[in-house]
Amino acid sequence: MKTKHARTLAAIYTKPTPGGIVFSDIESLVVALGGEIHEGTKARGRASPSR
């Protein structure tokens, strides 16, 4: 895992969760961990684990 992904993961689990986490960083973290991003309607997205 790259350092940037590790920082994003740590930021997600801090209490309280910071509001400055960029969604594209979360998307790249999910993809780096083997997941997939599916874009939906009305600016919704879904992340799913790879099979």
N, C-alpha and C positions, 0 to 999 in steps of 0.2 A: 504494500500500500504506500502510495506516495505521501510525503509529508503534508501536502495540502489536504488530501483526503482524511488523514488522521486528525488534522486540526478541525476540519468540518465535523467529523464524527464526534469529537470531544465537545465542540460547541453545541451540538444538538442535545447532548446529555447533561449540560450544565444547568443548574437551577438558580435562578429562572433562565429559561432559554432566551438568548439574546435575539433581539429583533433585526439585527443587521446581517443575518445569514442570507447569502444570495442563493436564490433557488437553483440557478445553473450549477452552483457548487454541489448542491444536494443531488442534482441529476447526474453529474459526473461521478460522484461517489457511488451512487446506485449502479451505474454502468461498470465502474471499476470493480465492484464486488460481484459482478456477474449477473446483475439484474437487467431488466428491460424497461424502457419508458414508452408509454403509449399515450399519445395526445388525444384528448377528447374534445367535446364541444364546450363552448362558453368558457374557454381558458382553463379547463380542467385537465388534469393529467393523472395517469395511473402508473404506478411502479409495480412490477411483478418480478418474482425471482425467476431465474432461468431454469429450465427443466433439463 
